[in-house]
Amino acid sequence: MRALLFFLILGCAQAAAAVKVDVLHVRGVINAGTSRYIKRGIETAAADKAALLLLVLDTPGGLLNSTRDIVQGIDQSVVPVAVYVAPGGASATSAGTIITMSAHYAAMAPGTNIGAAHPVGGQGEDIKGTMKEKAENDTAAFIKAQAVLRGRNAEWAEQAIRKSVSATADEALKLHVVDYLAADQASLLAKLDEQPVHGTLAGASPKMAAPAVHLAGASLVELPMSLAESFLAFIGDPNVSYMLMTLGGLGIYVEVTSGGSVILPGVLGVISLILAFISFSTLPVSFGGVALLFVGFALFAIEPFVVSHGALTLGGVVSLLLGALILLDPSTGDLRLSLALVIPTVVAIGAMTFMAGYYALKARRTIYGGLTNFHDFEGVVQTVDDTGVSGKCLIRGETWDFELSHPQKPVHVGDHLSVYRRHGMKLIVNLKAK
């Protein structure tokens, strides 16, 4: 009898020890990387037969399409999902509000806040006109449906979208925005033990009573982000993608202006551009904004080779600024580019390009502008215009306009020339015999 009792006690202890809670940590912007991480966590919890998936959340918001993916994953989960806004000082702002209110259990730590989910533009400004109405109504209906599904304050949820209302942890508990207030994970699990799920789990009949979680003696299993998820989360930040685009453009610019003598900047530039395009593929970017960025860098690249007196640099600065302003689609989330990053970057690139063009022109004038005798300087034809007797030639490493002194027969690319005299910024040349 004693042996039987011993094995019964041992079996109960092993069963208690087998209770497992998988834990995810999301801190930062909600994007493709965090969405992929959370959905993997949901799948892992189901495969592990975990009693609960605990998502510790601290976010300023993010992409609406990534938020929808996360919410759909929670709705389809066979394992209860608890969202815990923690630690103290953390927030579930904007997209974080929607994710928190969609969870089977919603909890906050003291000193945290939730709300302010009104859709905004790419620079944090209010969206205007029909786009504002569309984004606001769609997001309000989305969060309201989740609040009703989980039996939470749907009216407050709608006001979080339309009026950007916010609440502290204590206020959120009183308003029935969240279900629990807990100082740490251990106290939260103690409060959740034997508590019924808010709403239904995937696959359960709506007529069935809400199941309760049994968390006594549960062990916490941390599920960190994978390298791929961390990489996607990092480059999913629009400020990172903008910097990658900028570094890529600079690398190509240095490669072009150096005449190919320096290879590394070009290689790094191409890699940065590829990473920028990967980042853009995860963001709601405007193709017009991307096109303006390319135009800006193209104008910068041309500046050292064309005497524009700074006009090309000014055009490049304007293109980069306009491209940054319209780069993100405001109706698909609240990600934004930081003007504190964009403006100094554009100004620095513009100043560098202007100085490069200035010194290139100064070098040309220094080398050749003071010479009065160009006689017998030799060069090679680079391009020929429609007349066949003028075009551009390369003279001692510099490109000059030329015209034949005696246009008896047309010249061709690659022909050798000798300078007869200089006329302003044009060289009068003779065709050398082959």
C-alpha positions as a Python dict, from the first residue, in 0.01 Angstrom:
ca = {
    (1, 'M'): (0, 0, 0),
    (2, 'R'): (282, 237, 88),
    (3, 'A'): (459, 155, -239),
    (4, 'L'): (143, 234, -434),
    (5, 'L'): (101, 564, -249),
    (6, 'F'): (465, 651, -318),
    (7, 'F'): (427, 594, -693),
    (8, 'L'): (104, 795, -699),
    (9, 'I'): (278, 1088, -530),
    (10, 'L'): (576, 1056, -763),
    (11, 'G'): (347, 1049, -1068),
    (12, 'C'): (165, 1361, -952),
    (13, 'A'): (496, 1539, -896),
    (14, 'Q'): (616, 1446, -1242),
    (15, 'A'): (288, 1563, -1396),
    (16, 'A'): (321, 1895, -1216),
    (17, 'A'): (679, 1932, -1329),
    (18, 'A'): (572, 1862, -1686),
    (19, 'V'): (362, 2181, -1701),
    (20, 'K'): (547, 2419, -1929),
    (21, 'V'): (508, 2785, -2022),
    (22, 'D'): (689, 2907, -2334),
    (23, 'V'): (806, 3269, -2310),
    (24, 'L'): (865, 3518, -2593),
    (25, 'H'): (1018, 3865, -2557),
    (26, 'V'): (930, 4140, -2806),
    (27, 'R'): (1091, 4477, -2751),
    (28, 'G'): (1082, 4733, -3030),
    (29, 'V'): (894, 4794, -3351),
    (30, 'I'): (636, 4544, -3475),
    (31, 'N'): (747, 4437, -3822),
    (32, 'A'): (800, 4129, -4037),
    (33, 'G'): (1075, 3998, -3807),
    (34, 'T'): (868, 4018, -3487),
    (35, 'S'): (564, 3875, -3667),
    (36, 'R'): (766, 3577, -3783),
    (37, 'Y'): (906, 3530, -3431),
    (38, 'I'): (567, 3535, -3257),
    (39, 'K'): (406, 3301, -3509),
    (40, 'R'): (695, 3056, -3465),
    (41, 'G'): (646, 3080, -3089),
    (42, 'I'): (278, 2991, -3128),
    (43, 'E'): (365, 2689, -3342),
    (44, 'T'): (639, 2579, -3099),
    (45, 'A'): (406, 2606, -2799),
    (46, 'A'): (152, 2386, -2977),
    (47, 'A'): (418, 2129, -3070),
    (48, 'D'): (554, 2127, -2713),
    (49, 'K'): (202, 2097, -2569),
    (50, 'A'): (276, 2397, -2351),
    (51, 'A'): (8, 2506, -2105),
    (52, 'L'): (56, 2871, -2199),
    (53, 'L'): (250, 3098, -2434),
    (54, 'L'): (361, 3413, -2251),
    (55, 'L'): (448, 3714, -2470),
    (56, 'V'): (637, 3985, -2279),
    (57, 'L'): (574, 4301, -2479),
    (58, 'D'): (728, 4649, -2499),
    (59, 'T'): (661, 4827, -2828),
    (60, 'P'): (595, 5177, -2966),
    (61, 'G'): (389, 5027, -3250),
    (62, 'G'): (463, 4914, -3601),
    (63, 'L'): (321, 4779, -3924),
    (64, 'L'): (-50, 4710, -3942),
    (65, 'N'): (-9, 4411, -4176),
    (66, 'S'): (244, 4251, -3937),
    (67, 'T'): (5, 4323, -3648),
    (68, 'R'): (-276, 4149, -3835),
    (69, 'D'): (-53, 3847, -3894),
    (70, 'I'): (23, 3828, -3522),
    (71, 'V'): (-343, 3864, -3421),
    (72, 'Q'): (-446, 3596, -3671),
    (73, 'G'): (-181, 3369, -3523),
    (74, 'I'): (-322, 3426, -3173),
    (75, 'D'): (-680, 3366, -3290),
    (76, 'Q'): (-575, 3039, -3454),
    (77, 'S'): (-365, 2919, -3160),
    (78, 'V'): (-461, 2599, -2980),
    (79, 'V'): (-248, 2713, -2684),
    (80, 'P'): (-369, 3009, -2472),
    (81, 'V'): (-162, 3323, -2532),
    (82, 'A'): (-99, 3575, -2254),
    (83, 'V'): (38, 3919, -2341),
    (84, 'Y'): (224, 4083, -2053),
    (85, 'V'): (327, 4447, -2096),
    (86, 'A'): (648, 4463, -1895),
    (87, 'P'): (880, 4559, -1734),
    (88, 'G'): (796, 4885, -1560),
    (89, 'G'): (832, 5175, -1803),
    (90, 'A'): (731, 4958, -2099),
    (91, 'S'): (437, 5038, -2324),
    (92, 'A'): (195, 4870, -2562),
    (93, 'T'): (140, 5165, -2790),
    (94, 'S'): (-46, 5164, -3120),
    (95, 'A'): (2, 4816, -3271),
    (96, 'G'): (94, 4690, -2924),
    (97, 'T'): (-253, 4790, -2800),
    (98, 'I'): (-418, 4574, -3066),
    (99, 'I'): (-195, 4275, -2990),
    (100, 'T'): (-256, 4304, -2615),
    (101, 'M'): (-634, 4324, -2649),
    (102, 'S'): (-638, 4025, -2885),
    (103, 'A'): (-471, 3790, -2635),
    (104, 'H'): (-651, 3521, -2436),
    (105, 'Y'): (-507, 3685, -2124),
    (106, 'A'): (-395, 4049, -2108),
    (107, 'A'): (-178, 4177, -1823),
    (108, 'M'): (40, 4475, -1741),
    (109, 'A'): (318, 4548, -1495),
    (110, 'P'): (297, 4853, -1266),
    (111, 'G'): (437, 5164, -1433),
    (112, 'T'): (342, 5063, -1787),
    (113, 'N'): (91, 5216, -2028),
    (114, 'I'): (-128, 5121, -2322),
    (115, 'G'): (-314, 5304, -2601),
    (116, 'A'): (-248, 5595, -2841),
    (117, 'A'): (-321, 5380, -3144),
    (118, 'H'): (-440, 5650, -3386),
    (119, 'P'): (-295, 5597, -3738),
    (120, 'V'): (-38, 5860, -3838),
    (121, 'G'): (167, 5947, -4145),
    (122, 'G'): (525, 5853, -4225),
    (123, 'Q'): (665, 6152, -4032),
    (124, 'G'): (422, 6126, -3737),
    (125, 'E'): (181, 6381, -3888),
    (126, 'D'): (-197, 6342, -3907),
    (127, 'I'): (-327, 6168, -4219),
    (128, 'K'): (-561, 6390, -4418),
    (129, 'G'): (-877, 6337, -4620),
    (130, 'T'): (-1018, 6008, -4741),
    (131, 'M'): (-701, 5817, -4651),
    (132, 'K'): (-743, 5920, -4287),
    (133, 'E'): (-1104, 5804, -4279),
    (134, 'K'): (-1018, 5474, -4443),
    (135, 'A'): (-723, 5395, -4215),
    (136, 'E'): (-906, 5505, -3901),
    (137, 'N'): (-1228, 5314, -3968),
    (138, 'D'): (-1049, 4996, -4071),
    (139, 'T'): (-819, 4992, -3768),
    (140, 'A'): (-1103, 5084, -3529),
    (141, 'A'): (-1316, 4796, -3657),
    (142, 'F'): (-1018, 4561, -3626),
    (143, 'I'): (-940, 4636, -3261),
    (144, 'K'): (-1309, 4657, -3166),
    (145, 'A'): (-1372, 4308, -3306),
    (146, 'Q'): (-1084, 4169, -3099),
    (147, 'A'): (-1203, 4344, -2783),
    (148, 'V'): (-1554, 4199, -2827),
    (149, 'L'): (-1409, 3853, -2895),
    (150, 'R'): (-1212, 3862, -2567),
    (151, 'G'): (-1485, 4033, -2362),
    (152, 'R'): (-1289, 4353, -2306),
    (153, 'N'): (-1376, 4724, -2325),
    (154, 'A'): (-1461, 4767, -2694),
    (155, 'E'): (-1561, 5133, -2653),
    (156, 'W'): (-1222, 5223, -2505),
    (157, 'A'): (-1048, 5021, -2777),
    (158, 'E'): (-1224, 5224, -3046),
    (159, 'Q'): (-1134, 5551, -2874),
    (160, 'A'): (-769, 5440, -2862),
    (161, 'I'): (-781, 5444, -3242),
    (162, 'R'): (-1001, 5748, -3305),
    (163, 'K'): (-891, 5974, -3017),
    (164, 'S'): (-551, 5827, -2923),
    (165, 'V'): (-660, 5775, -2562),
    (166, 'S'): (-407, 5606, -2333),
    (167, 'A'): (-422, 5442, -1993),
    (168, 'T'): (-181, 5349, -1718),
    (169, 'A'): (-172, 4992, -1593),
    (170, 'D'): (-405, 5073, -1300),
    (171, 'E'): (-647, 5261, -1525),
    (172, 'A'): (-643, 4985, -1786),
    (173, 'L'): (-736, 4728, -1521),
    (174, 'K'): (-1025, 4941, -1392),
    (175, 'L'): (-1148, 5009, -1747),
    (176, 'H'): (-1138, 4636, -1824),
    (177, 'V'): (-886, 4693, -2102),
    (178, 'V'): (-662, 4426, -1949),
    (179, 'D'): (-738, 4145, -1708),
    (180, 'Y'): (-452, 4146, -1459),
    (181, 'L'): (-192, 4365, -1292),
    (182, 'A'): (122, 4172, -1197),
    (183, 'A'): (461, 4282, -1068),
    (184, 'D'): (652, 3998, -1236),
    (185, 'Q'): (608, 3679, -1434),
    (186, 'A'): (581, 3457, -1128),
    (187, 'S'): (297, 3659, -977),
    (188, 'L'): (124, 3670, -1315),
    (189, 'L'): (134, 3291, -1351),
    (190, 'A'): (-3, 3257, -998),
    (191, 'K'): (-297, 3480, -1090),
    (192, 'L'): (-360, 3297, -1418),
    (193, 'D'): (-362, 2952, -1257),
    (194, 'E'): (-706, 2790, -1297),
    (195, 'Q'): (-844, 3101, -1470),
    (196, 'P'): (-1064, 3051, -1779),
    (197, 'V'): (-951, 3166, -2122),
    (198, 'H'): (-1105, 3488, -2253),
    (199, 'G'): (-1285, 3382, -2568),
    (200, 'T'): (-1231, 3045, -2731),
    (201, 'L'): (-925, 2858, -2849),
    (202, 'A'): (-884, 2752, -3209),
    (203, 'G'): (-1074, 2432, -3282),
    (204, 'A'): (-1296, 2461, -2973),
    (205, 'S'): (-1673, 2482, -3007),
    (206, 'P'): (-1817, 2825, -2917),
    (207, 'K'): (-2078, 2643, -2706),
    (208, 'M'): (-1813, 2482, -2487),
    (209, 'A'): (-1722, 2643, -2157),
    (210, 'A'): (-1399, 2841, -2171),
    (211, 'P'): (-1110, 2616, -2065),
    (212, 'A'): (-888, 2709, -1773),
    (213, 'V'): (-510, 2693, -1764),
    (214, 'H'): (-339, 2485, -1497),
    (215, 'L'): (-7, 2646, -1414),
    (216, 'A'): (81, 2512, -1071),
    (217, 'G'): (451, 2423, -1071),
    (218, 'A'): (494, 2538, -1430),
    (219, 'S'): (845, 2581, -1566),
    (220, 'L'): (933, 2875, -1791),
    (221, 'V'): (1103, 2798, -2123),
    (222, 'E'): (1256, 3098, -2300),
    (223, 'L'): (1224, 3104, -2680),
    (224, 'P'): (1476, 3359, -2813),
    (225, 'M'): (1467, 3511, -3160),
    (226, 'S'): (1653, 3319, -3428),
    (227, 'L'): (1931, 3490, -3622),
    (228, 'A'): (1706, 3528, -3928),
    (229, 'E'): (1424, 3679, -3719),
    (230, 'S'): (1663, 3920, -3548),
    (231, 'F'): (1801, 4023, -3887),
    (232, 'L'): (1452, 4084, -4029),
    (233, 'A'): (1351, 4278, -3720),
    (234, 'F'): (1663, 4495, -3748),
    (235, 'I'): (1636, 4583, -4117),
    (236, 'G'): (1258, 4617, -4085),
    (237, 'D'): (1315, 4953, -3919),
    (238, 'P'): (1263, 5221, -4189),
    (239, 'N'): (1548, 5429, -4045),
    (240, 'V'): (1783, 5134, -4093),
    (241, 'S'): (1657, 5079, -4449),
    (242, 'Y'): (1708, 5449, -4527),
    (243, 'M'): (2064, 5437, -4394),
    (244, 'L'): (2135, 5122, -4596),
    (245, 'M'): (2006, 5299, -4906),
    (246, 'T'): (2221, 5601, -4825),
    (247, 'L'): (2535, 5395, -4765),
    (248, 'G'): (2470, 5204, -5087),
    (249, 'G'): (2438, 5526, -5283),
    (250, 'L'): (2754, 5666, -5127),
    (251, 'G'): (2949, 5351, -5206),
    (252, 'I'): (2845, 5361, -5571),
    (253, 'Y'): (2916, 5736, -5583),
    (254, 'V'): (3274, 5688, -5455),
    (255, 'E'): (3325, 5404, -5704),
    (256, 'V'): (3206, 5617, -5996),
    (257, 'T'): (3397, 5933, -5904),
    (258, 'S'): (3719, 5741, -5840),
    (259, 'G'): (3713, 5598, -6191),
    (260, 'G'): (3709, 5242, -6058),
    (261, 'S'): (4045, 5277, -5886),
    (262, 'V'): (3887, 5203, -5547),
    (263, 'I'): (3684, 4881, -5550),
    (264, 'L'): (3581, 4828, -5185),
    (265, 'P'): (3329, 5118, -5162),
    (266, 'G'): (3149, 4990, -5471),
    (267, 'V'): (3128, 4636, -5331),
    (268, 'L'): (2999, 4759, -4996),
    (269, 'G'): (2760, 4991, -5178),
    (270, 'V'): (2607, 4706, -5378),
    (271, 'I'): (2569, 4493, -5063),
    (272, 'S'): (2404, 4783, -4880),
    (273, 'L'): (2163, 4841, -5169),
    (274, 'I'): (2066, 4472, -5174),
    (275, 'L'): (1998, 4483, -4799),
    (276, 'A'): (1797, 4803, -4848),
    (277, 'F'): (1581, 4633, -5110),
    (278, 'I'): (1527, 4336, -4876),
    (279, 'S'): (1420, 4583, -4609),
    (280, 'F'): (1189, 4765, -4851),
    (281, 'S'): (1023, 4432, -4936),
    (282, 'T'): (906, 4406, -4573),
    (283, 'L'): (789, 4768, -4550),
    (284, 'P'): (493, 4954, -4704),
    (285, 'V'): (715, 5172, -4922),
    (286, 'S'): (607, 5405, -5200),
    (287, 'F'): (779, 5333, -5531),
    (288, 'G'): (768, 5706, -5600),
    (289, 'G'): (970, 5765, -5284),
    (290, 'V'): (1227, 5502, -5383),
    (291, 'A'): (1250, 5653, -5733),
    (292, 'L'): (1318, 5999, -5587),
    (293, 'L'): (1598, 5854, -5374),
    (294, 'F'): (1759, 5704, -5686),
    (295, 'V'): (1722, 6032, -5875),
    (296, 'G'): (1889, 6216, -5587),
    (297, 'F'): (2192, 5989, -5587),
    (298, 'A'): (2213, 6000, -5968),
    (299, 'L'): (2226, 6381, -5958),
    (300, 'F'): (2499, 6365, -5693),
    (301, 'A'): (2701, 6123, -5907),
    (302, 'I'): (2682, 6354, -6211),
    (303, 'E'): (2782, 6670, -6023),
    (304, 'P'): (3165, 6625, -6036),
    (305, 'F'): (3156, 6570, -6413),
    (306, 'V'): (2926, 6854, -6517),
    (307, 'V'): (2969, 7226, -6454),
    (308, 'S'): (2627, 7295, -6295),
    (309, 'H'): (2739, 7550, -6035),
    (310, 'G'): (2565, 7347, -5762),
    (311, 'A'): (2230, 7305, -5941),
    (312, 'L'): (2263, 6926, -5958),
    (313, 'T'): (2355, 6908, -5589),
    (314, 'L'): (2052, 7118, -5497),
    (315, 'G'): (1830, 6894, -5708),
    (316, 'G'): (1978, 6587, -5537),
    (317, 'V'): (1911, 6729, -5190),
    (318, 'V'): (1550, 6811, -5280),
    (319, 'S'): (1498, 6463, -5431),
    (320, 'L'): (1637, 6286, -5124),
    (321, 'L'): (1423, 6494, -4887),
    (322, 'L'): (1104, 6444, -5089),
    (323, 'G'): (1180, 6074, -5125),
    (324, 'A'): (1219, 6039, -4749),
    (325, 'L'): (892, 6224, -4684),
    (326, 'I'): (680, 6003, -4910),
    (327, 'L'): (876, 5679, -4870),
    (328, 'L'): (630, 5511, -4631),
    (329, 'D'): (261, 5447, -4696),
    (330, 'P'): (81, 5605, -4395),
    (331, 'S'): (-227, 5383, -4421),
    (332, 'T'): (-46, 5059, -4332),
    (333, 'G'): (106, 5138, -3994),
    (334, 'D'): (274, 5403, -3783),
    (335, 'L'): (637, 5344, -3876),
    (336, 'R'): (816, 5666, -3960),
    (337, 'L'): (1149, 5804, -4069),
    (338, 'S'): (1322, 6024, -3817),
    (339, 'L'): (1377, 6372, -3958),
    (340, 'A'): (1660, 6406, -3705),
    (341, 'L'): (1833, 6132, -3906),
    (342, 'V'): (1720, 6226, -4257),
    (343, 'I'): (1800, 6599, -4262),
    (344, 'P'): (2161, 6582, -4131),
    (345, 'T'): (2231, 6286, -4361),
    (346, 'V'): (2100, 6462, -4672),
    (347, 'V'): (2276, 6789, -4586),
    (348, 'A'): (2607, 6608, -4525),
    (349, 'I'): (2584, 6417, -4855),
    (350, 'G'): (2487, 6734, -5042),
    (351, 'A'): (2778, 6930, -4893),
    (352, 'M'): (3023, 6652, -4974),
    (353, 'T'): (2898, 6630, -5333),
    (354, 'F'): (2910, 7006, -5382),
    (355, 'M'): (3267, 7020, -5254),
    (356, 'A'): (3366, 6729, -5479),
    (357, 'G'): (3224, 6911, -5780),
    (358, 'Y'): (3387, 7238, -5677),
    (359, 'Y'): (3732, 7087, -5637),
    (360, 'A'): (3697, 6891, -5961),
    (361, 'L'): (3624, 7215, -6148),
    (362, 'K'): (3901, 7395, -5962),
    (363, 'A'): (4149, 7120, -6048),
    (364, 'R'): (4056, 7143, -6415),
    (365, 'R'): (4101, 7517, -6416),
    (366, 'T'): (4424, 7491, -6219),
    (367, 'I'): (4577, 7238, -6455),
    (368, 'Y'): (4461, 7381, -6783),
    (369, 'G'): (4293, 7713, -6726),
    (370, 'G'): (4619, 7902, -6677),
    (371, 'L'): (4791, 7755, -6981),
    (372, 'T'): (4794, 7961, -7298),
    (373, 'N'): (4982, 7711, -7511),
    (374, 'F'): (4801, 7379, -7565),
    (375, 'H'): (4991, 7314, -7881),
    (376, 'D'): (5077, 6948, -7943),
    (377, 'F'): (4884, 6814, -7642),
    (378, 'E'): (4759, 6471, -7750),
    (379, 'G'): (4435, 6293, -7673),
    (380, 'V'): (4182, 6030, -7776),
    (381, 'V'): (3827, 6079, -7908),
    (382, 'Q'): (3565, 5962, -7656),
    (383, 'T'): (3241, 6064, -7828),
    (384, 'V'): (3147, 6218, -8161),
    (385, 'D'): (2837, 6428, -8225),
    (386, 'D'): (2615, 6420, -8534),
    (387, 'T'): (2842, 6653, -8735),
    (388, 'G'): (3125, 6402, -8718),
    (389, 'V'): (3381, 6677, -8662),
    (390, 'S'): (3329, 6762, -8294),
    (391, 'G'): (3261, 6588, -7966),
    (392, 'K'): (3451, 6503, -7649),
    (393, 'C'): (3808, 6385, -7611),
    (394, 'L'): (4034, 6276, -7327),
    (395, 'I'): (4338, 6502, -7282),
    (396, 'R'): (4581, 6415, -7001),
    (397, 'G'): (4310, 6255, -6788),
    (398, 'E'): (4051, 6530, -6845),
    (399, 'T'): (3747, 6533, -7073),
    (400, 'W'): (3727, 6832, -7310),
    (401, 'D'): (3501, 6945, -7591),
    (402, 'F'): (3682, 6948, -7923),
    (403, 'E'): (3634, 7058, -8282),
    (404, 'L'): (3847, 6978, -8586),
    (405, 'S'): (4045, 7273, -8719),
    (406, 'H'): (4007, 7149, -9077),
    (407, 'P'): (3697, 6928, -9098),
    (408, 'Q'): (3797, 6744, -9411),
    (409, 'K'): (3674, 6403, -9294),
    (410, 'P'): (3478, 6276, -8992),
    (411, 'V'): (3647, 6145, -8679),
    (412, 'H'): (3562, 5825, -8494),
    (413, 'V'): (3574, 5711, -8134),
    (414, 'G'): (3928, 5602, -8053),
    (415, 'D'): (4099, 5831, -8305),
    (416, 'H'): (4407, 6015, -8182),
    (417, 'L'): (4415, 6394, -8181),
    (418, 'S'): (4669, 6667, -8126),
    (419, 'V'): (4571, 7009, -7994),
    (420, 'Y'): (4613, 7300, -8232),
    (421, 'R'): (4488, 7574, -7999),
    (422, 'R'): (4234, 7647, -7728),
    (423, 'H'): (3920, 7850, -7787),
    (424, 'G'): (3751, 7922, -7450),
    (425, 'M'): (3660, 7586, -7297),
    (426, 'K'): (3684, 7411, -7634),
    (427, 'L'): (3997, 7267, -7795),
    (428, 'I'): (4061, 7306, -8166),
    (429, 'V'): (4239, 6988, -8276),
    (430, 'N'): (4395, 6812, -8569),
    (431, 'L'): (4341, 6447, -8652),
    (432, 'K'): (4664, 6249, -8620),
    (433, 'A'): (4757, 6010, -8892),
    (434, 'K'): (4713, 5645, -8801),
}
